[in-house]
Amino acid sequence: MERVTDFCLRDSVKRFGEPRYVKVIFSARGGHSYGQTKAYWEVIKAQAAGGSTFLNKREIAHQVLRFSLVEYVPHYSIAGLQLSDAVASSFYQAADALGPKWAVEPALALEPRMGREAGVIADYGLVLQPSPPWKAKLTDEQKLVFVHYGYRF
């Protein structure tokens, strides 16, 4: 959310001259406490506003996130949620080099739409964990998509 809210803050200031709130919609699939997530975001949002964030590599852009604009709905009820599932799936397939459907092309095709910080996609529009990248112990095939988006191993 730190990267999403940062992107939304920068984009709204660029386009509208002021921060605009972001609406967050979770794809409700079970096994996740959305209420706890919303409450946690409120804590780290307050920390960011007060300059007291404990893990502060990145902070929530508190100017664009509101508790009342976070909701969760069944994944089949909004086409945008299905689109986000397709995007996530394309990166999963690109990293799953041992899987039967391994392909990097769909993930590479998303490059024009990837979020960037100072022109760089790595660690902003696409995040590899663990960090630093060499700790991930990826195969050469798995590295392809990450190298394409700016990671160095």
Beta strands, then each sheet from edge to edge (+ up, - down):
strand 1: 22-28
strand 2: 65-74
sheet 1: 1+ 2+
end
